[in-house]
Amino acid sequence: MNDSLDRLARQIDLHAAGHERLRMAFGHACVMRVKHLLEDPAVVECLDGLGRFLEGTLDETQRERLAAKASRLATGHQGSKSIDGCGHAAVSATYAVANALAGKALQAADYAAYALVYAEGGYGAVAERGSFEREFEWQVRCLAALDEDARANADDTR
């Protein structure tokens, strides 16, 4: 959905095995922008768990359990029964959490952007591509900054 973000992701090889932490950090950053849209405290707990994973206080097995839980919560969200599966902002924000925990950073970014635009302008806004531009630009800046930080930290450990 965000062509500039897709290009940057290819350029930095975001999907490479060595970039798992970068994917998690970017997904987390995107979802934090829609945290206020989450309706289910259990989903907020999953998101908080991702934060703990990034801080190093939650291990991989625990993150995987949270990812599975977030996925169940997203598909079980009552708004998921709408025709397009994302009838309102909370559903999309919930799917963003599930994708972030699964390491699917670009999908998390897409759902988070949709949630934000939907919350701000409703269905009419999401039908207009221009409604996403501000969020898309933020996403590109955020991923670029996180990648730069990751590279700097990698250089510091050498």
C-alpha atoms as one frame of an Amber mdcrd trajectory, in Angstrom:
protein
   0.000   0.000   0.000   2.879   2.398   0.808   5.071   2.274  -2.295   7.860
   4.375  -0.773   7.973   2.127   2.273   8.050  -0.969   0.067  11.009   0.465
  -1.858  12.882   1.287   1.343  12.166  -2.183   2.724  13.664  -3.749  -0.413
  16.632  -1.372  -0.312  17.518  -2.260   3.294  16.501  -5.925   2.837  14.019
  -5.714   5.698  12.933  -9.320   5.245  16.454 -10.702   5.765  16.839 -13.105
   8.676  19.214 -10.712  10.421  16.619  -7.933  10.484  14.057  -9.575  12.766
  14.618  -7.023  15.518  14.280  -4.165  13.017  10.990  -5.630  11.749   9.720
  -5.973  15.314  10.812  -2.452  16.269   9.205  -0.921  13.193   5.971  -2.859
  13.655   5.900  -1.784  17.297   6.469   1.878  16.392   3.614   1.796  13.878
   1.218   0.129  16.296   2.057   2.504  19.125   0.543   5.238  16.937  -2.829
   3.443  17.062  -2.685   2.028  20.596  -5.444   4.423  21.640  -7.761   2.736
  19.130  -7.465  -0.724  20.679 -10.650  -1.793  22.435  -9.617  -5.077  24.040
  -7.283  -4.950  27.065  -5.932  -8.368  26.050  -4.702  -6.884  22.753  -3.062
  -4.021  24.651  -1.323  -6.644  26.808  -0.041  -8.328  23.640   1.303  -5.008
  22.390   2.931  -4.338  25.748   4.516  -7.787  25.473   6.093  -6.790  22.169
   7.578  -3.785  23.942   8.998  -6.076  26.626  10.412  -8.351  23.916  12.200
  -5.386  22.361  13.526  -4.389  25.806  14.885  -7.906  26.260  12.654  -8.890
  29.182  10.493 -11.316  27.184  11.983 -14.289  25.341  11.233 -15.601  21.856
   8.930 -18.369  23.075   6.843 -15.873  25.026   6.716 -13.557  21.997   5.507
 -16.436  19.826   2.741 -17.207  22.330   1.684 -13.565  22.319   1.735 -13.548
  18.515  -0.617 -16.545  18.425  -2.893 -14.921  21.015  -2.952 -11.617  19.114
  -3.828 -13.458  15.912  -6.751 -15.208  17.621  -7.933 -11.920  19.089  -7.747
 -10.182  15.712  -9.671 -12.841  13.819 -12.178 -13.090  16.668 -12.824  -9.348
  16.896 -16.541  -8.804  16.361 -15.783  -6.185  13.686 -13.887  -8.853  11.724
 -17.201 -10.282  10.643 -17.837  -7.292   8.375 -17.526  -7.897   4.653 -14.026
  -6.440   4.293 -12.766  -7.691   7.665 -11.790  -4.221   8.782 -15.053  -2.423
   9.389 -13.627   0.085  11.801 -10.397   1.412  13.231 -10.192  -0.914  16.247
 -10.242  -4.017  14.070  -7.435  -2.710  11.892  -5.434  -1.647  14.955  -5.885
  -5.149  16.377  -4.677  -6.716  13.134  -1.705  -4.323  13.242  -0.742  -5.691
  16.673  -1.049  -9.286  15.463   1.138  -8.601  12.427   3.729  -6.676  14.442
   4.065  -9.571  16.895   4.369 -11.993  13.984   7.273  -9.981  12.574   5.238
  -8.843   9.566   6.266  -5.215   9.803   4.929  -3.977   6.481   1.539  -5.559
   7.064   1.474  -4.045  10.561   2.257  -0.657   9.013  -0.564  -1.056   6.475
  -3.133  -1.955   9.122  -1.956   0.834  11.422  -2.208   3.411   8.633  -5.675
   2.201   7.740  -6.743   2.370  11.402  -5.480   5.927  11.773  -7.081   7.206
   8.596 -10.332   5.395   9.318 -10.435   6.836  12.844  -9.798  10.352  11.569
 -12.072  10.404   8.560 -14.186   7.273   8.344 -14.881   5.234   5.264 -14.722
   8.201   2.892 -11.176   8.997   3.983  -9.856   5.473   3.441 -11.225   5.524
  -0.092  -8.927   8.453  -0.918  -5.249   7.582  -1.267  -4.221  11.118  -0.322
  -5.600  10.578   3.177  -2.697   8.206   3.840   0.167  10.431   2.690   1.060
  11.956   6.054   1.166   8.531   7.736   3.028   6.969   4.824   5.683   9.674
   5.023   6.038   9.110   8.783   6.430   5.365   8.223   9.271   5.871   5.747
  11.059   8.290   8.081  10.570   5.936  11.018  11.905   2.845   9.242  14.872
   4.800   7.869  15.717   6.084  11.362  15.366   2.638  12.950  17.570   1.139
  10.237  20.174   3.856  10.773  20.141   3.199  14.524  20.462  -0.556  13.957
  23.438  -0.045  11.658  25.086   2.334  14.128  24.590  -0.154  16.970  25.994
  -2.957  14.816  29.062  -0.822  14.079  29.493  -0.096  17.812  29.642  -3.806
  18.624  32.416  -4.520  16.140
